[in-house]
């Protein structure tokens, strides 16, 4: 087992796990914007899915081109381009919101269209994200990126397997595949295989990060818990999406947490395994107040509000003695309380007393 002490106490080494969630990825933009200003922080690797993959690729490319300032500038320009492109970026059916008769039912209407109309029924189909990705990133250069290493998750349509694109495999289509919701976008072809959104199999995947430092920082976009059972159709759709896209992450965290306990108890002595320290930055209360419709909202003021919330959340974690200060020493996130125990019940159907949210 490796020592819990870092080699250089003046610097902190982390890996980043970035969730997807459409326009809510602007929250992650804000988090990254603040983390890039921290001089004592080294980002060794990034795993991202959907909007998280976009953010990760833009950051990695920006760091290569112009260091932290270059990455901050690249993120700003990318999200500005998303706003200028309009709401079709995350949902081609968003034209429905311009019809006064259905404006208040836009989320439901667009979902109905996605069940009636296939993306393949549109003879003029284009992926609205494609030009934005191509303009933001020089992929030939990105494929040579050494630090941070980048991992992007997508779901193989035919085999039900997750595909993890590594740096040398990255292309515009790899990023588009990671963000391909099948009811809205045509499957994306990469090297003869067809892919849908990576969130079904990993939002994001953590396994590739285990080969780097022991500290994984999860940037949360999709709320894990809600206080009430959803009743309205749009709220039900939103919660179904959250549960689906959180499931694989929770399962992977639980597996790693089990390994941590085996190592801690001396039941796993293979030196190739090392304990993983989890950290998390999120704003569950604020993000859970946003509805399904907001995940397609590309209004610049809305994106800026999410960016500000992300910056504030990251700043709070960096300044907290129970947050950034623990990187390299111990976990700052109670995985049992936040991710694992809330999914378990005792024989009487009650949650254990220490299963409150972390």
N, C-alpha and C positions, 0 to 999 in steps of 0.2 A: 504494500500500500504506500502511495506517495505521501510525503509530509503535507500537512495542511498549511504550511507556511510558504509564501511565495518567495521566489529567488531574489527579486528586487522589491523591497517593501515600499519604495517610492512610486512604483507604477502598479496599475491594476490591469490584469488581462482578463478579457471576457469574450464570450461568443454571444451572438444575438439570434433570437428566434422570433421572426416577425410574422404575425398573423395577417390574413387577408380579410377584406370586408368592404370592397367597393370604395366609395368616397370616404368611408371611415378610416381608410388608410392614411388620410391626412393627419389623424391623431399620431400615427407612427412617424410621419414626417416631422411633426413637432418634437417628438421624443428624440429622434435622431439629430435634429437640428441642435438640441441642447447638449446631447452627449458628445457631439463633435467639437464642442467648445471646451471640453474637459481635458486639460493638458496631461493629467496623470492616467488617462485611460487608453488602453490599446485594444482594438477590436481584431481578434484573430480570425474569426470566421462568422459568416452570416447564413442562416437558413431562412428562406422566405417562401410564401405561397401567395399566389394571386397578387393583390395590391402589395402584400409584404415582399413578394419577389421583385416587383417593380421598384419599390423603395430600396431594397437591398442592392439590386443591380445598379441603380442610379448612384447610390452612395459609393459602391466599390469603384465604379468608373470615375466618379468625381474625385475620389481620393487619388487615383492614379494620375489624373490630369492636373489637379491643383491642390492636393492635400485637403485638410479639413475645410478650409474656406472654399475650395473648389467643389467639394461634396455638398456643402450648404447651398452654394449657388445653383448647382445642378438640380438639387431637390426642389428649390423654389421655382426654377424654370419648368421642371417637369409638371408640377402640380398646377402652375399657371397655364400650361398648355392643355391640361385636362379640363380646367375650367373653361377655357376659350373654345374647346371642342364641343362642349355642351353635354347634356345628360345622356345622349345616345352612346357615350363612351362605355357606360356600365349597363345600359339596357336599351337596345334598339327600339323597343316599343314605347319609349317615353314620350313620343309625339302625342300620346293619348292625353297627357296632362294639359295640352293646349286646347282641348275641346271642352267648352264650358259645362256641357251636360254631364261629363264624367270626371271633371277635374278633382272633385272631392273623393272619387273612388279610384284614382290613378293607380295605386299599388295593386288593387284587386283586378282592375281592368287589364293592366299589363300582364298580370299572372294568367288571366283567362286567355289572353292572346297567345301566351307562350304554350298553353295546352292545346290550342286549336291550330296555330300556325307553327310549322317547323321552320327553323332558320334556312333549311334547304328549299323552302317554297319561294324564297325571295330571289328572283333572277338578277337583281342588282346588288346582292349581298356583298358587303365588305366588312372587315373587322375594324371598327373605328379606333381601336387602340394601336393598330399596326403603325401608322405614320408617327404617332407620338413616341413610341418606343424606338423606332428607327432614327428619329431626330435627336433623341436624348442620349443615345449610347453608341459608341464606336465598338461594335462587337468584336472586331478583329483585335482591338486593343484589350478589351475586357477579358478575352479568352487567355491572355497572358498574365492576368492578375495573380500575384502571389499572396498578397496580404491586403485585405482579408480574403480568405477563400469564400466562394459563394456557392450555395446549393439551392436549387429550385425544384419544387415538387410538382408533379402533374400525375394524372390518373390515366392509365392505358385503357382505352374504351373497350377493346376486344378481350383483354386478358384479366381485367380487374386487378392489375398490379400497379403499385406506385412506381413512378420513374423519378429518380433524383438526377437532375442535370447538374453536372459539376462544371467548373470554370471552363475547361477545354471544350465542352459541348454546348456552351451557351450561344444562342442565336435569337433573333427577334421571335421566331416561332416557338422557341422553348418558353419564353416569357408569356407569349400569348396563350400557349397551352395551359400554363399554370393558372390563368385567369379565365378559362373558357367554361362558362356556365352553359351546359348543353341545351337548355331550353331557349337560350338567347343567341348563342353563337355556334357556328359550324365547328365540328371537331377540327383540331389543328394537327396537321401532318408534320412529323419530324422524322426524317430518315425512314420513311415507309410505314411508320406506326402512327396511330391516331390517338389524340389525348383530349381529355376534359380537365376541368378545374382540379388542381391538386388538393383542395380543401377536403375532398371526400376521403383521401387516404392519409393526409398529414397537413395540419394547419397550425404551424408548419411541422416538418419532420425534425426530430432531435438527434437521431442516430448518427448522422454525419458529424455533429458537433462534439461527439464523445472522444474524437481523436485529437482534440485540441486541449485547451486549458480546462480546468475543472469547474469553471463558473459559467453557467448559462443564464442569460438575462432574457426573459420572455416579455415581449411587448404585446399586451393583450388588447384586442379590439372587440372581440365577441364576448359579451357578458356570459359568465357561467351560470349565475343564479338570477332569478326574478322573484319579487315578493308576491306576485299574484298570478293565478292561472289566466292565460289570455282567453278572451271571449270573442272579440271582434275578429273578422276574417283576416284582416291585415296583420293583426297582432299574432294570430296563430301561425301565419306564414313566417313571420319574423322569428318567432320562437323556434319553429321547426328548423329553420335555417341555422340558427345559433347552436341548437343541440347537435345537428348533423355535423357542423364544421368544428365543434369542440370535441367531439367524441374521440377521434384518433389521437388528439393531443393529450387528453386526459389519460387515455389508455397507455400511451408511451411514457408519460410522466410516472404513472403508477408502476410500470415495469422497472424504470430506472430507480424509483424510490425503494422498491423491493430489493434491488441489487445493493443499494446504499446500506440498507439495514443488514443484509447478509455480511457485507464487508465490516460494518461497525461491530457486529456480534462475533466476528471471527470465523464465520461459517463459510466464507469465500476468501481463500488466501492466494488465488491466482494473481500474480503481480501485473498481469495485463489489464486487470480491472482497477479502476480508481473511483473513489466516491465523487459524486457530482453535487455541486452546491448550486441550488436554484435561487434565482432572484426574479422579481416581476415588477413591471411598471404598467399600471392601468388606471382607469377611472371608471370603474364599473357602474357607479351610481349615475354619473353623467351620460355614459354611453348607453346604458339600459333605458334611459329616458328618450332616446332617439328611435324613431320607428323605421320600418322596412323601407319606406319611401326615401328616407334620408341617405340610404346607401347608394342611391343614384343621383343625389343632389350635388351638382358640380358648381353651384353658385360660389363665386370667389369669397364672398363674405362668410359663407358657411364653412368652406374649407379653411379659411383663416382662423375661424373660431376653434375648429378642431385642432389646428396647428398650435394655437395658443394653449389649449388645454393639454396637449401633449408636452409642450415645453414646460409648463408649470408642473406637470406630474413628474417629468424627468428631473427637474430642479429639486423637487421635494425629496425624491429618492437619493439624489446625489448629496444633499445636505443633511440627510437623516443619519444619525449615528447607528440606526438599525437597518440602514440601506447600503449605500455605496461603501461605507466604512468596513462592511463585513466581507466584501469581495476579496478572495484570496485567503480567507480565514474560516468562514462558516456561511451557511445559507442565511439569506435575509428574508426568505419566503418560507412560511410554514406549509410545506407541500401536503402534509396530512390534512391540515385544516382547510386549505384552499382548494385542492384538487382531488384528494383521494377519499378521505373519510366521509365527505358529504354524499358520496355515491353508495355508501354502505349503511346497513341498518342492522340492529341486533335482532335477536329472536322474537322480540315483541314488536318489531317494526319501528322502534325508536332509534334516533340517531345518538351516538355516543356523546357525552357531555363536552368533549373537546373537539367537536366537529364544526364549530362556528367558522364563519368565513375568515380567511386570513387577511 
